Amino acid sequence: MTYKIVVDADACPMKAEIVQTAAKFGVGVLMVASFDHLLQPAEGVEIVQVDRSDQSVDLYIANRISAGDVLITQDFGVAMLGLGRRAIAMSNRGQMYSDRTIGFLLERRHEQAKLRRGGKHTKGPKAFTDEDRQAFLQTLTKVLSRMQENAGM
């Protein structure tokens, strides 16, 4: 089975590391971003740029992700769509999304949005750290290793 890494690349700080790790495992990468973002071409990487409307990247990914692909996104809604297609979904901090956790994450996002609409100030995501970078690389390497082992069986 051939699979790919699909990246919600608009706000992903790990693009170069994803390309390097994918190359080590011989896995193709599909980077999807709006035209507002500059993506660097690389061998084994397909770059798709879509219009800048609110959901264009999300819809493109939803229509292209397949079972067994690895989806990298920090958007819980996109992660849910990937899980629905039986993809492996993870954040750019190395957090694995699952059918068991995605409902809670979506509900929390909804509650935070309601608070903001009501005028309450909520905290955004914490700053991306070197520890986040290491956690992501460890998780991605573990996922790709496991997939490679299972493909060899």
Secondary structure, DSSP 8 states (H G I E B T S, - for coil): ---EEEEE-TT-TTHHHHHHHHHHHT-EEEEEEETTS-----TTEEEEEE--STTHHHHHHHHH--TT-EEE-S-HHHHHHHHHTT-EEE-TTS-EE-TTTHHHHHHHHHHHHHHHHTT----------HHHHHHHHHHHHHHHHHHHHHHT-
